[in-house]
Amino acid sequence: MPKSLKKEQKPPRLLGVKECAAILGVSRQRVSQLALTETFPKPVAHLASGPIWETKIIEQYCNPKKS
């Protein structure tokens, strides 16, 4: 068995609109508006309940590294 399959990999932490809103400090409606812009991260998937993002991507969006 390949080593990569032996290691237990943690699934990515995912966020829906409500969780994104809480992290960003905005309303769910505002997250939906931001998701339509070019600068907001694209969701990793769209479920029946709405788009989902990886937590680390949203955190990076909130706290971009300063050059």
QUIGIPE-V907324 format. One record per backbone hydrogen bond with DSSP energy under -1.0 kcal/mol. CO is the residue of the C=O (numbers start at 1). NH is the residue of the N-H. Records with the same first field share a line. If there is no record, write none. Layout:
CO = NH, NH
This chain:
2 = 5, 6
3 = 7
13 = 55
15 = 53
16 = 20
17 = 21
18 = 22
19 = 23
20 = 24
21 = 25, 26
27 = 31
28 = 32
29 = 33
30 = 34
31 = 35
33 = 36
34 = 37
45 = 52
47 = 50
50 = 47
52 = 44, 45
53 = 15
54 = 58
55 = 59
56 = 60
57 = 61
58 = 62
59 = 63
